[in-house]
Amino acid sequence: MFQPVVPLSGLTGWSFLQKTLPAQKAAFDSSAPLTRDTTYFEAEIGKIQTAEELVADRRLLRVTLGAFGLQDDINSRYLIKTILEEGTGDDAALANRMSDPRYATLAEAFGFDKIEGPRITEPGFASEITTKYLERQFEVAVGTQDEAMRLALNAQRELSSIAASGETGRAQWYRILGTPPLRSVFETALGLPDGFGQLDVERQADIFEEKTKQKFGIEAFTDFQDNTLREEFIKGFLVREQIKDFGFQSSSSIALSLLQAGQSQRFF
């Protein structure tokens, strides 16, 4: 199976990954194990009628959960079954009560709670899920080489999607707070202390919004649709992550080196 190549960390590694991404992604997607997974899913998902049948098929469940970044829940079949069955129509549904919004996104995507029936027989549904699955699996594979690169790829995709979602600005910030990979990126990029998560949730959202505006010029969350602003934010995350990795050096000396390499001072 093809393994992504990330020869360097930090901004240099990110630049290499971006330049080689199309070729690396194509080679990864064509790997035999992934081809077997996606072919099986697209052939079998249309035969599923209930959430119980879905969670009973481990191969289908692996692709389903992997498409939403929930692959670690592969053994939590009862949890996933409940989330799928209850859907998102009722405010009291389990998916709506979970702090991580990915569960609600999963439930909404499949629609097992809909009167008209689940979406799994809709044209294009299977390929929609397998495309998401391949994207996420590539990120996971990159993470085995460099976890910061995995987080950066995830943020690159998710920030654009959330910014275009049409949700209110406050709802978008809460989504960031509730999604562990994105939350980690923001906490690092903004230089927040370890105890930040102990603050009241509303105060956390305020700080995310205020500091993102202050450090990166993001006036509204919809600004993350702008490729340049989003890339600048991701680079800010990678710079600070690299500083943490080289903790034996002083932050000031690393910052100076990066500035001399042509990086923007606003990252700090």
N, C-alpha and C positions, 0 to 999 in steps of 0.2 A: 504494500500500500504506500502511495506517495506521501512523504512527510514534508510539510512546508519548510522552507529554508529561511532562517532568520539569523544571519551571521553576526550581527551586531545589535547592541541594545540602544535605547534612547533614540534621539532624533535621526541619527545616521541609519540605524536599523529600520526605523519607520519609513524613511525615504526609500530605502532599498525595497521594502515590502510593498510600498505603493507602486513603484515602478514595475515590479515583477508580478503584481497581484493577478492580472488576467491570465497569464501563463501558468502560474502556480495553482490558481483556482481550477483551471481547466484540467490540469493533470490530476489534481486531488479528486475532483468530481467523477473522473473516469475510473477511479480505483475500483477494483472488483468487489470488495465488501460493500462499498457504498452503492454501487450499481445494483447489487443483489437486493439491498434494503429498499431502494427507491422503486425498483421494478416490482417487487413483491407488494409494496404498499399501494402502488397505483393499480395493481391487478386485483387486490383483495379488499380495499377499503370500501368499495361500492357495495359489497355484499353484507356489510355490517348494518345491523338494524338497531342495536341498543348499545349503551355505554358499557354494559356488562360484557357484551361480546367483544368489544374493543379492548378492554383491559385484560381480557382472558388470553388474547393473542399477543405474546410478548414482542414479536417482531413488529407488529403494527404499533404497539404501545411505544416501542423504542423510537420509532420515527416520529410519532405524534408528540411525545414529550421533548425529544431532541429539537423539534422545529420551534419550540417556544423556550428553549434554554432551561427546561425542567427535567433533564435526563437523570438527575440525581434522585428523582422520585419514582424510578422504575419499579421499585419494590413496594411502593405505597399505593397498591391497587385500589383499596377501598376509598382512600382519599380522592384519587383521580376519578373514580367512578362516581362518587358523590358530587364532585365539582361539575362533571360533565352532565349528569342527570338533572341537577338543579338549575344549571345555566346561570344567566345573569338577570333575568326578567324581574325577579323578586329581590328587593333590597336585603332581605334576610338570607338570601342564598349564600352558601359557604364561600363561593368565589368572590362575592362582593364584600365579605367580611375578612378576607385574607389581606394582610398588609402588602403583600407582593402582588402587583397588578397583572403579572404574567398569567396567573390562574384565571382571572376574569377574561383575559384575551384568549386563552385556550378554550374556555367554555363558550364564549361568543363565536369563535371561529367554527366550532362544530355544531352548535345549535341543537343539541339533543332535547332541549326544553321547548322548542318551537312547536306550535300547533301544526304547522305545515310539515313538520318532520325535520330531521337533521340535514345539514348542508352537504353531507358526504356524497350525494348523488348528483350534485350540481356540476355542470361542465366546467372543467378547469380546477375543481377543488383539489383533487389529488396532486396535480402538478404544483399547485400553490403551496401545499404542505411540504412536498419533497424539496421544492426550491428553498424554503425556509430551513429545512433540515440540513441541506448541504451547506448553506451559509453558516449555520451554527456549528456544524461539525468541523468546518474549516477553521473557525475561530478556536474551537477546542484544541485542534491539532497545533495551531500556532501557539496556544498557551502552554503546550508541553515544552516548547522551545523558550518562550518568553511570555510570562503571564501579563506583563504590562501591555504587550502588543495585542494580546487577546482582548483585554479591556478596551484598548483604543479602537480596535476594529468594531467591537460591539457598540461603543459610544458613537462612532462615525455613522453607523446604520440607525441606531435607535434615536439619537437626538434629532435627526432629520425627520423621522417618522412621527415622533411625539410633537415636534414643532408644527407639523402639518395636520395634526389630528383634529383641530378645531375645538379642542378643550379650552377652558378658561386658563389664564396664566397660572392661577393658584393651583388648579388641578394638575397642571403639568409639573409644577414643582413637587407636589405630593407624590406624583408618579416616580420622579427621580428618587425621592427619599425612600420609597417603598421597594425599589428595584435594586438589590444588593450590588450588582456589577456597576451600575451607573452611579449609585451613591458613592462607591469607593473612588470612582474617577473624580467626582466633584470634590470630595473631601481632600483628596491629594492635590488636585489642581488649585484649590483655593487655600491650601496650607492650613487646614483646620486641625485642631488638636484632637488627641485620642478620646477625650471626654465629651466631644461635641454631641454625640448621640444621646447623652443623658438630658439634654435640654428638651423643653416642651416642643412638640412637633411643629407647631405654628412658628415658634421662634427659629427652629432649624430652617424652615422654608424661607423665612424672612432673610436669614443670614446667607443662604444659598443665592437668593435673588440679588441681595445688596452687593455681595462680594463678586458675583459674576459680572455685574454691571461695572463695578469699580475696577476690576482687574482686566476684563476683556471687552468692555464696551458693549455688552449685551443689554440693550434697553428693554427688550421683551423676549419671552421665550421663543417666539416665532422667528427671531433673528437667527436661530440655529439652522434655519433652512438655507442660510447663506453659506456657501461652501467655504469661503475665505474665513469667516468668523468661526465656523465650526472647526476648521483645521487649526486655527490659531489656538483655540481652546484645547484641543487634543494635544497639540505640541506643548502647551503649558503643563498639561498633566504629565507628559513623558519627561519633560525637563525635571520636574519636581520628583518624579519617581526615580530618575537616575541619581538625583542628589541623595535620596534615601539609600539607594543601593551602595553608594560610595560614602557611607557614613563615617568612615575613618578619616575622610578629608573634611575640612571645614566647608560649610555651605558657601561661604564667600569666595573661597578659592575655586570651587567648581563653577559657581556663577560667573566668575571672571573668565574662566576658560571657555565657557559656552558663549559668553558675550564676544570674546575675541574670535570665536568661530563664526560670528555673524548672526547670533540669535538676538531676538528682541528683548530689551530690558524689561518690558512690561510683564514678562512671564514671572518675575520675581516680586 
